[in-house]
């Protein structure tokens, strides 16, 4: 361990003097942070090229690149070492792949948590809601290579034939609405007992703090969830579940389509809750119910009913809560940035542990990009969600290699200015059909396992 700590210190001095391969993130993802977590996890390694920090940097570069291949990631490191006058590393990708496998999943998880918390704590007061942090939760799915190990951990859909479909994993992510940072994530199989979004979300409750306001859709709107979150001091703004009846003629009227109601404790205990916890739930909850209507073109929902624990109508007006729930769609945008812009929808690793590391590395790279966006927005008095995430990613990738060779404050200021320039237009009611004009190449659909298709004669169909 002494030798490991000395080597870590040498790496910190080296990269402080010569710039890190993850610029312009060096101030938040510094070698010292990686070294600190490595010591917490008691990581021991020898004096080699792929130290934990170098391996992590190369992994992040692989996530941020358009190619996403290990070959390009290693070639980038090779070019960086030669440019800095260091001994060239081998272009072979096997040492890098083995180094990635040695890094524990907990390292990636802690880095995501701490970078997300750091960014959340740096949010200016004007980005908050009545001085309170706003968080949102949403889920999605990702696919991965069709290997026996991945199929065993994350089974494919039953509607697909064996050898034709792909393993699917479900993700649930908690985001900070003010700055877009990913705070925590849970991953599990797409199907099976206790694998739904609600079950995965319960494992993330420790990321919620007292005085937070949580936004979520109607899938999360249940009596037990609201009661347990309220016990933690977390207020909620959920869309009301479609199976619950609404009658605005009853309850304590606070205004038009705004009243206080009482929900009774259900008689049947949820299957995921133990008897003692269910017995401690309050017999009733006093909640606020509001209704508003969306008349913009392209919106699928015309009438929305919200349930919230923010009961004071003078402090939290009906219009404010409607606007607050409207920004819940930022969670959808953040997931779209991860899956579409960063291409996390189709993962590339062939084992379940590496699949999870790949997901965590995407979240870490996402947090680092959000950090740069937040700095650019704060420096130029903008809201971070007014800045294009894809534009920021393209700008960072274009600046990165040049900044490695010539690290100056002018480069960094120019980077922030270029990022702010790419704004997202304010186009309310804009409607875009979910269709593409340009067709993909007309490859035939593979309907049998690939190893069987290879045995067929050329020119024979796959039907």
N, C-alpha and C positions, 0 to 999 in steps of 0.2 A: 504493500500500500504506500509506503514512503516513496518508492521509485515511481509509482503511478502519480502521486501528488506532485512530485518534482517535474515529471513529464507534462502534466497539466499546466503547471506554472510556465514552463517553457513555451507551450502552445499559446497561452494567453499573451505572453510578451511578443511572440512572433506575429500574431494576427492583429494585435494592437498597433504594431509598427508597419504592417504591410497590407492591411485591410482584409476583411473576411469575404469569402465567396458568396455571402448572402446579403451584401450591401444592396439597398440602403437600410437594412434591418439591424445593423451591427449594434445600435444603441440599446435595442430591446433583447435581441437574441445574441447576446455577447458570449464569448467563450467562458466567461466566469459563471454565467447562469447554467450553461451545460455542465461545467465542471462541478458546480454546487449540487446539481441534481444527481450527477454521476457518483459523487461521494455519498449522497443520501442513500442511493441504491447499492453502494459498495461495488461499483464496477471496477474490475481489474483488467488491465490490458498491457501489452508490451509496447515497446518503442517501435512503432510501425507507421506507415503512411496513413492508414485509415483508422485514426483515433475516433472516439465517439463524436467529437465536434466536426471533424472533417467528413465523416460518414454522413452525419446529419445534414451538413451543408450540401453535399453532393446529392443526397436524397431530395432535398428541397429544390435544388436546381433541376432535377429530373422531373419533379412534379410541375414546376413552373414552365418548363419548355414545351414546345409544340410537339416534339418528337416522342418524348416520354420514355425513350429507350435507355437501357443501362450503358450501351456503347457510347452514346452521345454524352451522358453524364460523366463517364470516366474520361472521355476525350477533352471535355471542358476543364476537368481538374488537371489533366496533363498539360494543357496549354497554359493554365494559370501558374503552375509550378515553374515551367520554363520561363514565362514572362517575368517571374519574380526572382529568377536566378537560383532556383532550388533544383535539387536533383530530380530528373523526370521519373514519374511513376510508370508502371507497366500499363499498356493499353488493354490488358486482359481484364475482363469484367468479373471473373470468378472471385478475386480477393475482395472486390467491392460488394458483391452479393453475399459473401460469407460475413463481411463486416456488418451489413444491414441485418443479417439474421441474428448476429450476436447482440445487437441493441435490444434491450427489453421493451416491451410494449408500454410499460409504466413510464419510461422516459418520455415517450411521445405524449402520453396523457398528461403528465405533469407540466410539460412545456405548453400544451394547449391551454390548460387551466390557468397557468401563471401569466401567459401573454394576454389571454382574454381578460383576466382580472386586472392586469396592469392598464390595459387600454380602457376598461370600464371605469377605473378610478381616476383616469386622466380626463374624463369627459367634462367640458365646461358646464356651468349651472344652466345656461340658456338652452342646452340640449336635453334637459330633464323635464319631467312632467310634475309641476308643483313641487319641485325639489326632490322628487322621488325617481328611483331607477325603474325603467320599464323593460321587462323581459318578455320574450315570446317563445313558444315551443311549437315545433312542427316535425313531421316525420316524412320519410321517403324510402325508396328502395334503390339498391345498386346491384348490378350483376358482376360476375367474375368468371375466370376461365373454368371450363368444364373438366375438373380433375376429380378423382375419387375422394381426396381429402376435403376439397371444397364442397362436394356433393354431400358428404357425410355431416359436415358442420352446418351447411346452409342449403338444404334441399331445394330442388327446382320445383316449378309449378306442376301439379298433378296432371294438368291438361297437356303437357308436353311429353313426348316419347323419350325414353332413356337414350342418352347419347346424342340427342338433338337439342335439348334445352340447355339452359345455363343456371348454375346456382344463384340464388337470390338472397340478399341480406337486407334486413330492415334497420333503418337508422332513425333515431330521435335526437334532435339537437336543440339545446337551449341557447338563444341568441340574446344579446343586449340590443334593444331596439334603438337606443340613442346613437350608438357608434357602429353597430353591425357585428361586433365581435362574437365569435363562437365560444361559449363559456363551458359547456360540457356536452358529452355525447354518449349515447348508449347504442350498442349494436347487438343484433340477435337474428335468429332465423326468420325467414319471411312467413312461415306457417308453423303451427304447433301450439301447444298449450302455453299460456302466459308469454306469448311473443308479440302481442299487439302493441300499438303505440302507447296505450294507457299503461300497460305493464312495464314497458321500457322507461316511460316517463317517471314512474314511481322510484326508479333507481337513481334519478337525477335530482331528487328533492333537496339534497344537501347543497346544490349550487344556488338555491334560492335563499335569500336572506330576509330578515325581518324588515318591513316597510317597503318591500318590492311590490310592484304591480305586474301581474302576469296576464298576458293576452294569449288566448287559444280559441280554437274553433269548437263547435258543439260536440265533437267527439269526446272532449275532456270534461264536459259539463255534467258531473254527477254529484250527488249529495255527499258521498264519502270523500271524494277528492276535494270539494270545496271546504268541507268541515276540517279536514286534516291540514290543508294549506292555511286556513284561517288560524288554526292553533299555532302555526309557525310564524304568524304575524304577516303573512303574505296576502295582499288583496288581489282579487281576480276580476277580470273583465272577459267573460266567456260568452260566446253565442249560445243561446238557449237550445237544448236538444229538441228535435222535431217531434218527439213523442210526448212532450209535456204540453199541456193545454195552457193557453193564456187568456185571461179575462181582465181587462183594464178597468172594468166597473167595480172590481173588488179591491181590497187592500187600502192602504193609506195613500191618498192621491198627493203627488208632489208637483204635478203639472200635466200637460197634455202628453199622453202616452208615456207616463212616468209615474210609478207608484212603488210602494213597499209591500212585499208579500212575505208569507211564511211558508217554508217548506217543512213538512213533517218527516221525521226519520223513517226510512223504509223498514218494514218488518223483516224482510229477508236479508240476511247477511251476505255481502259479496263473497264470492269463492276465494278471492285472494286475501281477504282480511281475517285475522284470527278473532276469536270470540272476545278476548279481553279488550282489544282495540275497538271492536264494534260496540261493546257495552259502554265505553267511555265517550262515544260520540254524543253530541247534544241532541235532545229530543226534537228540537226544531231550529231552523236557521231563519233569521230575518235578512232578506235579500232585496235588492232593488232591481226592478224590471223596467226596461225602456224599449221603445220601438221607434225605428226610423225607416225611411223609404229611400231607395236609390233609384233614380229615374234616368241615369246616364246610359247612353247607348253602349251595348256590348257587355253590360253587367248581367250575369246569369241570375242573380238574386235581386228581387225588387224590394222585398220587405225583410228587415232583419230585427230580431228581438234579442236583446242582451241581458245577461244576468251579471250583477256585480255586487261586491261587498263595499263599494264606495257609496255610502248611504246619504251623505250630506249633499243635497241638491243645490245649495247655495255655493258651496266650494267647487263641486264637480258637476257642472251643468250637463244637461242632456246632449247639447251640441258638442261639448268637449269630449264626452265619452264616445259619441258616435265617430268623431274625428280620430279619437284614440284607437278605437277598434279598426278603423280604416287603415291605419298604419301597421296592423297585424300582417298585412300582405307583404311587409318587408321581409318577414321570415320566408315566405315563398320565394321572394327575389333572392335572398341569401342562399337558399338551397339551389335555386336555379344557377346562381353564380358558381357554386361548387360543382354541380353536376354538368352543366352545359359549357360554361366558360372555362373552368379548370378541368373539364372532361373526367369527372369522378364517377359518372354514371356507369362506365364500363371499366372495372378494375383489371389489373394485369398480373397480379401475384398469384401463385399456384398453390399456396398453402394457407389455411385459415389464419395462422398467426401473422403471416406477412400481409394478408389482406387487411387485417385490422390495423397494422402499422401503416399501410398505404393510406387508409382512411384518415388516421390520425395525422399523417404528414400533410395531407391535403388541408385538413383543418388548421394545422399550424401555419402553412403557407398562406392560407386565407386570412388568418389573424394578422400576419405580418403585412399583407397588402392593405388590410383595413387600417392598420396602424399608420402607414404612410398616407393613406387617404385622409385619415383624421387629422394628421399633422398639416397636410396641405389645406384642408378645409379651415382649420383653426388659424393658420397663417394668413388666409385670404378672406376670412369672415364669411364662410359658406357652411351649408349643412352637408355632412358627409354623404347623405343619400342623394344630393343633387349632383354628385360626381359619378361618372361612369366607372363601374368596377372593371369592365373589360378594357376600357381606355387606359385605366391605371395599370392593369397587368401588362398591356402592350408597351406602355411607356417604360415601365420598370425593366422589362426584358430587353428593350432597346438600349437603355442607359447602362445596364448592369456591367457588361464587359468593358465598356469605356471607362466607367467609374473605377473599376478595379485597377486600371492602368494609370489613372490620373485622379486621385481622390482629393477633391478640394471642395470648399464650401460653395463655390460658384456652381459646380456641377449639381450639388444637392438642391440649391435654390432653384436652379433651372428645371430640375426634375419635378419639384413641387408645383412650380408654375405651369409646367406642361400638363401635369395631372389635373389641376383645377380647370384647365381650359376645356377638357372633355366633360361637359355637363350633360345631364339627362334632361331632356325637354319636358316641360310641364304641359302635358297634353291630356287633360281630363276627358274621359269619355271616348278616348281613341279605341277603335276596334280593329283588330287584325285577325283574319281567319286562320285557324290552325291547319294550314295547308301550304305545300311548297309547289312553286311553279316548275322548278327544274327537277326532273326525275332522276333518281339514282341509276347507276348502271344496271342493266337488266340481267343480273346474275340469277340463276335458278335457285329456288329455295331448297336448302339441304333438309331432306325429310327422313334420312336414315343416318346412323352414326358414320362419322367420317372414315373410320377404318374399314367399314363395309363398302363405302363409296369408292375407296381406292382400289378395291378388288374388282370393281366393274370395268368392263372394257371401255376405252375412249369412245365418246359419242353416244353412249347409252344413257338414258334419262335416269334421274334419281327418284322417280315416282315409285 
